Amino acid sequence: MNEPIAYLNGEFIPQSEAKLPVYDAGVVLGATVTEMIRTFAGQPYKLEEHVARLFRSMRYARFDTEMTPEAMLAAALKVIENNKTKLPPGKELGIVLFVTAGEFSIYAGSAGHGDKMIPTVCIHTFPLPLHLWAKGLKTGLHAVTPSNRHVPPQCIDPKMKYRSRLHYWLAEQEAKLVDPNAATLLLDLDGNVAEFSGGNILIVKDGAIISPPTRNILPGISRQTIIELAAELEIPFLEKDFQVYDVCNAEEAFEATTPFCLMPVTKINNIPIADGKPGPVFRKLLEAWSERVGLDIAEQIRNDAP
């Protein structure tokens, strides 16, 4: 089979055939938990950690699937091993795992009150568009804070990674009115910095890396890598609330997320952060991450640029 494969509800099928019915709860209600993983030189990074978090999310969301973590890992590895052979040299895979609440037997959403639902499980991949991040790696991202606010933890615990994220879409549309290439940074209801629409924010102040508290954010797998690398580099890592004021006056800022790992943030709401250039802590962290995975992450991104 020349086409990449996907896993859908117990079967490995051509990826173009992996489709959900319109009455799946993931479509009707956005009732979906998810994870995204990437490869380095064709090998998935922290796949076990992502699968473990997916199962914690499913437990919290009460998605009762009979699939075990071991079976999920095995299915993901089979999809990865097959699909990475379809990539051109130097390319990497993004791997998406998602589980929905399942199909409604009566197409009336939650008003249908049908029989017990069987969760939908899907695993698929795509080539990582590394070239998209070459400019940001060189000049840094522009963080823009829209009026839309982060969903409070009293509504949905942010430790669950889910797809019911219309608020992200609305926030991104507003941020793009300021800058078409903006990195959308959400605040909570009290004005504290929460997270980007696609990853965690970290700032550097007085030589320490500071993260918003996990009560208010998704504790990202990439963020955890930063914690590990900071310990190796003997850089203090702290968790505490901070505001836009603190980002404006930080020594550095960056975004941690699966697709590009780490990206400098050099401007917020059109205000330069420090000298407006990527800083030394960012470079140390990315170099250490590159050593960990056995390739130069920055060079790989630059080489993919058209």
N, C-alpha and C positions, 0 to 999 in steps of 0.2 A: 504494500500500500504506500503510494507516494505522498498521500495526504497525512498531516499530523492526526493523531488519534485523541479522543477524549474519553473519560470515564463518566458514564451516566447511569445511575441506578443499577449497578452490578454488571454493566456491559462496557466493553471497549469498542468504540465505534468511530467512524471517520468524524473529525471535528465539525465538519459542515453539517452533520446530522444531529449534533447535540443541541436540542431545542426544548424549550419549556412550553407547555400548553398555556393558553391565556388564563386559565382558571387555577394555575399554580399560585399558592399564597405568596411566593416571592414576587409575582407580578401584581397580584391583586392588592396585597397589603405591604409589600416590601419586607415581608417576614423572612429575612435571610441573614445568616451569619457567614463570615467569609475570612479567608486568609490569602495573602499573596507572598510568594517566595521567589527568589531569583537564584540563578546559577552563577558560579564563578568557574570558568574553564569547564563548563558543562556539569559541574557538581552542585547540587542544591545546598544552600547555606541555611543552617539551623532548621532544617525541615521538621525534625522531631519537636522542636520548641513550638513551631507554628501549628503543627497538628495537635499538640497538647492544649494550646490555647483555644483552638477551634472546638475541641471537645468540652472545655470549660464553658465556652460560649453556648454550645448546644445545651448543656445542662441547665444553665441559667435561663435560656429561652424555652426550655421544656420541649426540645426537639428530640423525640424518642426514636432514634435510629438503632437498628441492630448491628450496625457496622462497628467494629472495634478500632481503636487507634492503630493497632498493628496492621489491620486490613487496609485502613486508610493510607498508611505509610507505604504498604506494598503496592497499592493501586497508583499512588502518586509516582513512585519510583518507576513503575512500568511505563507510565505516560511520559515521564521525563526521558528515560532511556530511549524510547522510540523517537520522540519528537526532536531531541537534540541532534539526531542524525540528519534532520531535514534542514538544519541551519547552515548558512555559509560560514566559512572559517572566521573566527574572532567574534561571532555573535553569541549572545546569551539568551536564555529563556526566562520569561516571567511565567510563573506557575500560579494559577488561581484555583483555590478550593472553595466551594461554597455549598451550603446546605440550606434548603428552604423548609418551611413547615409542611410542605407537601401540597397535593392537589385537593381542591374542594370537590366533594362528590356532587354538591349542588352549587352551581355557579351564581352565588349570591354573596360572596365574601363571607365575613364573619356572621352575617345574618342567616346564612344557610343552615348552620347547626347540623352538618351532615355527620357521616360516620367518622370513626377514628382515622386521622390522617397519617400517612406514611411519608416521612421526610424525603425530599428530593436531594440526592447527593451528586455533585458534579465536580470533575477535575479537568481543567483544560490549560493550554499554554499559549503564549504568543512571543514573538521575537522582541526582546527589549529594545526600544528605540533610543539607544545610548546617545546618538547624535543630538537629541533634543536638549541635552543637559550640558553641552560643551560650552555654550556662552555663559550659563550661570556659574559654571565651575571657574571661569576666568574672571568674571566681573562681579559675581554674587547675585543673590536674589533680592527683589524689592518686595518686602512684606507690606501688605495693605490690610488694615482692619476695617471691615465693613460694619454696617449697623446691625446686621443679623448676629445673634449671639449663639454661643455654644449651648447645646442641650444640657440642662442641669442634671447632675448625677441623681437628683431626687426623682427624675423621670426615667432615665435609662442609665444603668451603670456603665461608665465609659470603658471599663475593663473588658467588656464584650465588644468584639469587632463585628459590626453589623452594616447592612446596606440601606437601611431606612434613612437616607441622608439627603432629603430634599433641601434641608437647611444649608448644607454645603453648596449645593447647586446655586441657590439664591445668593448666598454670600459671595461665591465666585463671580457671578454675573455683575454684582455691584462693584467688587474689587476691580474687575476688568474695565470699568468705566474710568477708573483712575489710571490704570496701567494695564494694557492688554496682556502683559506677561507677568502680572502680579502673582505673588505667592500669598494666598488668602489666609490670613491669621485671625482666628476667632478669639473673642474675649468672652468671659463668663458674665453672668448677670451683675456681678459686683465690679466689673471692669478689670478683673485679673486676666492676664494672658493665659489662654488655654492651650490650643494646638493649631497647627496648620490644617487645612482641609485634606492634606495628603501625608502628614507626618508630624513628628514632635519638634518643638522649638527648644533650643538650649542657648543660654547666653553665658558669657564669661565676664565675671566681675571680681576684681581683686585677686586674679589668678585662679579662681575657682569656677568650675562649670556648674551652672544652676539650671534646674529643671522645675517646671510647675509641679505641684504635688500630684501623686497618682490618683488621689480621690477625684480629680477633675479632668483626667486625661486617659487616653489609651496608653498603657505602658508598652511602648513599641519594642519589638524584637531588636530593631536597629538602635533604639535608645539603650537597651540593655547591653548591646555591644559597646556603646560609648562608655557605659559605666565600667565595663571590664577593661577597656583600653585605658581609661583614665586611671584606674588602679595600677595598671602596669607602668604607666608613665608618671605615677606619683602626682597626679593632678587632683586636687580635692573635688568631690562631686556632692552637691547639695540639692535638696528639694525645698522650695518655699515659694509662696505666692510672689509674683512681681507684676508690674504694670507696664504700659507702653512707655511711660517715663523712664523705666529702668532699661528697657531695650534701647531707647534713644541714647542713653548714657552708658551703655555697656562697652566693654573693651572689644568684644566680638559677639557674633550670634551665628547660629547655623541651624539647618533643618536636618533631622535624621529620619530616613525612610528607606524602605526596601529597594525600590528601583535604582536610585543613584547613591545610596548609602549615606552620604553626607554632603551637604552643599552650604557654602557660606551665604549668610544673609548680610548684605552690606548697606541696606537702606530700609527704613520703615516710614511709611506715609510721607515719602519724599525727603526724609531727614537722613543724612548719612550716619552710619554707625561707625564711631571712631573716625578713621581716615577714609572710610568708604571703600576699603579694599579687604580681600580675604586675609585673615590674620594668622599668626604663628601657631596658636592652639589648634585651629582647624587643620593646618598642614600637618602637624604632628599626629593628630588623630587619624587623618586619612592615610598617611604613610604607614602607621601602625596597623590599620585595617588591611591595607594592601599586603603587608608582610604576612598577616594572618591567613589570607586567602590565596597567597602565592601568585599574585599578579598586581600590576600597577593599575589601580582603579581609575585614576585620573587619566593616565595614558590611554587606557582602553576607551574611555569616553571621547577623548580628543581624536583618536584614530578612527572612530566611527563617524566623525563629522564629515558631511559631504564637501 
